[in-house]
């Protein structure tokens, strides 16, 4: 897509600028049919007369929730007209909010949709009119309790437009993901590992292609690799395939684990057509929530550490923040001048850092959706953002070749490292504060925060475009332009293994597993024979005997693990024979 061209499929604003339906005045319910009642009342004593008329007035002016449907046209628009339209009309649009029509009110303002059907307390507009949150509406006075009650009843009743309208249903997730506090540091209990993920790939790629994202769990030996219509998992303890998650929305562009490692968030879609983000339970593979419904692919996505917010960014240049509890769009942050290419919440949940293809970086207050800092500096597209664990700084990587370190407290630039001439493509913090990066100079490098090169990792592939540390920081994983995934030891800088981003079918995996079992059995027989030969020589070969025993033990462990894996794959293959769905395609 060319810069400056309109996005295909993006509809017009949808704001209805036609004059709103004129509010109909309330009528004294039943007063026209009961003239005798009022004639009788005039004969009563003065005290009784005053009390009775007060009761009748209250009953005939206050809306009865049980007998009357509260609608925008009849009940809510008159309140907006008398209190809000001076600032929120098509000509003034304070806060980009127009309340002169039903469709415009639903659209919301510059911070996103302010109304969530059925959830008044969670609706930003209701928070504003009750002065429970900024910005307050009206700014210098509160609505009457009666008016607040009408607006509350309207929202709780499903945001009816007119008396014959159908209530709007809120898109709600299957579970409330939010935590009481931000998840900071290692959580209690054993690390969360994939346990029941599907083992049959959704897509079988004929050839590899560049991965858009590589993510490592913060506390478990497991990594996730992005792909077309799927996310692939591997254990980093033994480099074994751990399963896949389907992403039918299209190409996965970004993948991140939650700060506690229990959830995975991914964004992607089909360029120029559609996009979304989804959240899964890592252990079970259950898709918990899907957010977005975009008109273009989601290029960047993240879940806040308290799991209350999901942030999305893409070609529309707008950062969108959704509330996980309701699935509602809370903020639409308009600051970037080009595609939003990277974003990440700080570990403490206080900030959201976002970046674009024009080199711009913005730091936002995550809970308020307000701009905190605008950080100039990169002279090319920003390709990555990563926060340090203490939330005091973050690193950005750019196509200008620089890694830049930023201080969260005041937005100051701490350091700039000319890391990769030609362009820095990825950067990621480890728990101990080291940074790994890769770039167009075909190098993968580990740095400290002072900009000192700690280790250059051996690489002979084709353009390393994504890199990350494993949970314990002992390994680095990275992918190249051909889709190959390398594993390096951080101490030696040497490649210690490779992962297959396009895993074979389950049937092929069973076939390969059976062959591997034969090879491992032969290896065990060979090492056992060597040990027997050494033991026949007595104590003269004690050191070699100890080494041979260790080799036999290792071979036995490998064989046992291979047998267990083959049993799992064989059982899964039997269950999957009657479940179609895998498609063979050419990886793009």
Secondary structure, DSSP 8 states (H G I E B T S, - for coil): --TTS--TT--------S----------TTGGG-HHHHHHHTTS-HHHHHHHHHHHHHHHHS--TTT---BIIIIIHHHHHHHTTTTSSTTT-GGG---SSHHHHHH-BTTB----TT-STT-HHHHHHTTSSSS-SSTTS---HHHHHHHHHHHHTT-BSSTT---------SS----SS---S--SSS-----S-B-S-SEEESS----S-EEE-SSSSEEEEE-EEEEEEEETTT--EEEEEEEEEEEEEEEEE-TTSSEEEEEEEETTTEEEEEEEETTT--EEEEEEEESS-EEEEEE-TTS-EEEEEETT-EEEEEETTT--EEEEEE--SS-EEEEEE-TTSSEEEEEETTS-EEEEETTTTEEEEEE---SS-EEEEEE-TTSSEEEEEETTSEEEEEETTT--EEEEEE-STT-EEEEEE-TTS-EEEEETTS-EEEE-TT--EEEEE---SS-EEEEEE-TTSSEEEEEETTSEEEEEETTT--EEEEEESS---HHHHHHHHHHHHHHHHHHHHHHHHHHHHHHTTGGGGHHHHHHHHHHHHHHHHHHHHHHHHHHHHHHHHHHHTT----EEE---
